[in-house]
Amino acid sequence: MNKVIYLSLFTALSLFSATVNIEQMPQDSQRIDATAHNVIVSYHNAIKESKNSVVNIATTKKTKQNEQLNELMQNPFFKEFFGNRMPDFKQQERKSHSLGSGVIISKDGYIVTNNHVVEGADEIVITLPNDEKEYKAKIIGEDPKTDLAVVKIDAKNLHVAKFGDSSNLLEGDLVFAIGNPFGVGETITQGIISALNKSNVGLNQYENFIQTDASINPGNSGGALVDSRGALIGINSAILSRSGGNNGIGFAIPSNMVQKIATSLIEDGKVERGFMGVSISDLTNELKELYENKQGALILMIEKDSPAQKAGLQISDLIIEVDGIKIKNANELKNTIASISPEKNITITYERDKKIKTTKVKLSKMDSDILISSDGKSTSSSIEGLTLVEINAKTRQQYQLSKETEGVLVLDVKEDSKAEKMGFKEGDIILQIEQLRIDSLKDLNTALKEYKNNKKRVLISRKNYRAILVMP
């Protein structure tokens, strides 16, 4: 019985294979025997100039040793327990040190790096390749939304990185990561471009990452990703790892984005982004059936009196081009609009009722305070200086929150902002404003409007205890 089945299956497979036209690679490909020709394959000459443009960055941050304990003592429960006998903990200053990398972009000392490398640093020391001299650096500008920053040292005639065009990259291109991993000194690792235009990684607000399997380890942050010519195509930013080790999934910020952000930081000390006033999403498979175009950014909401509303855009319009640039998805539209200066007039091409239309939109300035909704979309907030995110199953996992956690999470507090002066800190969870419970960004905005003319008590959860902040 088994033989019959076997032969029948063999016959069927033979008949099937006879109908398949399998294309073969030509057999006349040549192999080079490196040993026979005494050849050493090397990229030394291609990347030696790039190597000289990558610097080591050492930062020092001063912190108060008992700061967290004093915060705990402000908990009303502890105040009631101790009464007037509250212990006074003497603040002890402690210094923490960290290492990173940077890339020289001008002969007179401008250096681009990751924002997280220099953020909050009290002292920044730069060491150049093959030079033991240490240079004190000052921060010129920071852009947390793309995790980029520019610092400057007093030096002349430095080796400058030559920028490549990251829009011309292809998956499979050979790349090299140059940096200072673990503080061991200048190191070069090799890999390929694994993927392009990676978004929704959860690292930055504006993401368009180059993914590479070139080893990017702690200390490589802010270093260079170069192609086989030695051209700078990205700034190494992060790795995806559960253990902290390198698993061959690294991310770099594309050189075109780096060049634009760095230029803005050098010229203006900040980055101003265009704003349309829409919430957007990608097309689902079901929605694609309703549109002629199968790619684009679908408008879900339009803010009142926003540039989008004034331009006549409507909910359910599918944006497919901005100034002739094709828009494939919501992330591309977000990055494209954010890369355009405020007050500029742009042409939006969109589909409505299966007809292609165009309109002119005059962009406004994006507010500095941002809310991120549960689907990752952002809108303006009335709490100046805060970046907030709704808490749901996805964000609980992303930010390692317990299943019971409810409210709105503070992702970032802008330095010297009103929010910082009110006492907000990164990691706070907003639970209630006056008598209104806060479970979403919509709840928060509703509460702020209801009590807009009065001082407001804001109940927050901070490191497993609760506190009340007063908002004017």
ABEGO torsion letter per residue (X at the ends): XAAAAAAAAAAAAAAAAAABBBBBBBAABBBBBAAAAGBBBBAAAAAAAAAAABBBBBBBBBBBAAAAAAAAAABAAAAAAAEAABBBBBBBBBBBBBBBBBBBABAAGBBBBBAAAABGBABBBBBBBGBABBBBBBBABBBAAAGBBBBBBBBBGBBBBBBBBAAABBBGBBBBBBBBBGGAEBBBBBBBBABBGBBGAGABABBBBBBBABBBBBGABGBBBBBAAGBBABBBABBBBAAGBBAGBBBBBBAAAAAAAAAAAAAAGBBBBBBAGBBBBBBBAAAAAABABABEBBBABBBBGBAAAAAGBBBGBBBABBGGBBBABAAAAAAAAAABBBGBBBBBBBBBGGBBBBBBBBBBBBBABBBBBAAGBBBBBABBGBBBBBBBAAAAAAAGBBAABBEBBBABBBBGBAAAAAGBBBGBBBABBEABBBABAAAAAAAAAAAAABBBBBBBBBGGBBBBBBBX
